[in-house]
């Protein structure tokens, strides 16, 4: 395996924590190579939520959306999620470098030799100034972009060694994403949003529904199963997003400012829930945040500075967020 992989040409001008990176995450739970959302007209035909969440018409927009995603027979034949031993290295990065070419033609080094190991059930937070490359780091760790040098391993598998279909399958089944904005599919109910990544990964309808119900109950939304995003508060929408990220029992959970759009009281409740669910689900968590109080909840706090991850030291690092 070569230690360097050239970046895709159409990403060469994307630098640091730019908003364009967020858009690449929207359908991260779905296999990126295969996910082709149907036209908005198909979504518009989704049936209104009924009193019984199980009664979703076979011809509804939700069914059409799930059915429109091409999943190979081999993928459907596999179990929806892998089984991992507690304590195994869930996520590893070795000497990861990420370079971009700016508009002036100069090369900007965003990540410069990042090393990281996160065990299953462990929480690591990453702080740093805006533009320091935190979102770029999550994008590379999640397999949404390739490093120019170094390697990323998820569950011992080198992401750069996977072909397009294998990479999509690993992202779908072993990596969950939570973003500052929930990115829920507005035409579908909370239950359907949490079912969707499972169906795309090849889970059966009954198993996907049961798992979605379990997770939504776990985040306190058992009475909101049939509500669409527009019928939920901001905190409730973000809780659905957390449940969706955990739907396929991911080995790794990556969170980018998950409470950045919430008021302090709602954010605090979400933080408590977030760490509780991650512990109970056994996911390895990497959390990017500007919130020092939130960062301190993790077992380890690192700062991204000059392209490298370094141990954080409370007072000395406060200024790095300004």
CORLINBEL-V685796 format. One line per field, one symbol per residue. ss: DSSP state (2 for helix, 1 for strand, 0 for the rest). psi: psi as a letter, one per 20 degrees, with the letter a starting at -180 (. if undefined). burial: + if it has 24 or more other C-alpha atoms within 12 Angstrom, else -. A space follows every 10 residues. Layout:
BEGIN
ss: ???
psi: ???
burial: ???
END
This chain:
BEGIN
ss: 0000000022 2000000022 2222200000 0000000002 2222000000 0000000000 2222222200 0022222000 0000000011 1111111111 1000001111 1111111110 0011111000 0002222222 2000000011 1111001122 2002222222 2222111100 0000000012 2222222222 0000222222 2222222200 0000000122 2002222222 2222200000 0111110000 0002222222 2222222222 2001111100 0222200001 1111100111 1002222222 20
psi: pqippqqqhj jijpqckqhh hhhiigkhhq ohhionqrqh hhhhjpqqpr hohhmoqhjr hgghgghipo pqhgghhrqh qrpqppiqog pqpokpqpqq prhjiqppog pmlppppprp iqppqprrqp jijghgghgg hjjiqqqhra qppokipohi iqrgggghgg ghhipqpprh qhkqohiqrg ghhhhghghh ijqqgggggg ggggghhhjk khjjhjprhi jqrghhghhg hggghjgkmq hppppolijh jqqgghgghg gggghggggh ikqppoppqi ohgghihqhq pqqopkjqpq pqofhhigii i.
burial: ----+----- ++-++++--- ++-+++++++ +++++-+--- --+--++++- --+--+---+ +++++++-++ +---+----+ +--+----++ ++++++++++ -------+++ ++++++++++ ++++++++++ ++++++++++ ++++++++++ ++++++-+++ ----++++++ ++++++++++ ++++++++++ ++++++++++ +++-+-++++ ++++++-+++ +--++++++- -+-+++++++ ++++++++++ ++++++++++ -+----+--+ +-+++-+++- ++++++++++ ++-+++++++ +++++-+++- -+----+--+ +-
END
